[in-house]
Amino acid sequence: MDVEKSHAVNRFGLVHGPTGQMLRRQQIRVLRIYLAATTFLYAAGVLLTLFPLRSNNVELSNPVGGIVAVALGSFGLLYLARTPVNLIPAIAAAMIATPAVMAFHVLAAAEFLCLIAVMFLAMYLIAFYRTDRARILIGVLSAAAIVALAVAPATKSALTYVVFVVAIVGAAESFGLVTRALVTIACTDPLTGLLNRAGWEIATAEQLARARAAQTTITVIALDIDDFKAVNDEFGHQFGDEQLIDYAHQWRALMPDDAVFARLGGDEFAACLEGNRPVPAATTVDRIRSGPGDASIGAATGLAATSTIAELLAEADADLYRIKRAKGSGGAEPIP
């Protein structure tokens, strides 16, 4: 599954535990730094407009927009001081502040200085939000900047509008490509090419949300290669790595395309399937169990509305180790 497509509204909001908390703090911190920097600069601009260093009887700007921007920035900073769950009010304040300043500029050069702030905000949005949602927000931001530019008394040409749109969208898309590449690297197991633990958490959280919306079941499968440590000890780690890659490819081929499949660590793999699909999850589990290789497979299914991925994974793990114990005692692998 494509990690990028599995993200929810917040690009990193589905990463759980200490890592998720750290990413959330970073998201708030970056927005706080942006608001603090722009609010300070707009406040300085208001002061210089009201109390110019040199009196040349030339109006450089109307301070009204700057005052509005300072008020919005201050609101955003105070809002973020509460460490809120929803950042939209602070983001909305940031998106309105710069266009408010632009709408009152007399000099075209000042508009281009504000363009820098808009570009940085667009890059922030593409970095921390799902691509489709980020593009909507960037579209709104671009429209606000263009409207502000249009109503401003500053002299401009048609080319000015083109430059603004290209700069904002270009900065966001370029930074977005870099961000998506980094997210993909961070969520991919380099040996097998499957999702790693971080990618698993993001993708399964989105899959669980879809299953809950469809009011269906969710199945988690735990997979473990039998006696893998002995294989490593006898044939070496390179051979063991080749075995991991082979098993990963074989199992992936037996699963539906929309299944989430990840290597959680060592020889431990996991898969997650929604119940609302043409091929039942139980059929996929049976297909994997009868597949090639010596491996133990555990599975757990629950109603999406009342289950969590962590609980189902724990149940699937328990089922897997029950099967391992049965193998160790000479019994056949039971099919639940």
C-alpha positions, 0 to 999 in steps of 0.5 A: 500500500502507498504510504502517502495515500494512507495518511489521514488529514494530518500527515503524521497524526496517525503515528502513535506513541512517543514518536507520534507525540514528538512529531506533533510537538514539532508540527506545533513548534514550526507553526509557532516559530512561523507566527512569532517571526511574521508577527514580529516583522509585521509589528516592526513594519507598523512601528516604522510606518507610524514612526519612520526613521526619515521623514520624506513625506512619502507614504510607504504603507497603511498600518491597518493591515499590519495591525490586523496581522499582528492581532491575528499572529498574537491570537495564533500564538496564544492559541498554540500556547494551550497545545491544542488538538486542532491547529486549524484556528492558528493556521487560519490566522497565519493564512489571513495575516499576510494577505491582510498586510499585502492589501494595504501596501503601497510599494510593489517591493513590499508585496514581494517581501510578503510573498516569502512568508506565503511561500514558507506557509505553503511549504509548512502545509504541504509538509504536515498535511495530507497532499489533497488537504494541503493543496486545498489549503494552499489554493485558499492561501494563494487566492487570498494572496492574489485578492490582496495583491489586486486590491492593494494600491501598489503598482503591479502588472499581469506578470506580478500575479503570475509570479506570485502563483508560480512561486507559491505553488512551485515552492509547495510542490517542490518541498512536497516532493522532498517531504513525500520522499522522506516520509516514504524512506522513514516508513519503508523497511530497506531490506524487504521494501515493505512498510516498517513499524511506523508505516504500519501504524499510519496505514493500519490506522487509516484502514481501520477508519475506513472499516469503521466507516463501512461498519465492517470487520478488520483482520490482523495477521501475524506471520513468523518464520520458523526457526529463523535464528537457527537459519541465521546461525547455520548459514549466516546473516546474508542467507537469512536476509535473502530468506526474509526477502523471499518470504516477504515477496511470496506472502505479498503475492498471496495478499490482496492489493489493498492489504497493509503488509509490514515487517515489524522487526526481525522475522516478524511480519504483519498484515491487515485486511478489511472485511468489506472486500470480494475475497473474505479475509479468512480465505486470504489467511488460509491461502497464506497458511497453505503457502510455501515455506516453514512459517507460523501464521496467527490471525484475529478478526474483530468488529472495526467499531469496537476493535483496535489494531494493537488489540488485534495484533496482540490476539494474532500474536497469541494465536501465532505462538499457540500454533508454534507451541503445537508444532513444537509438541508434534501437533499439526498447525490448527486452523481456527 
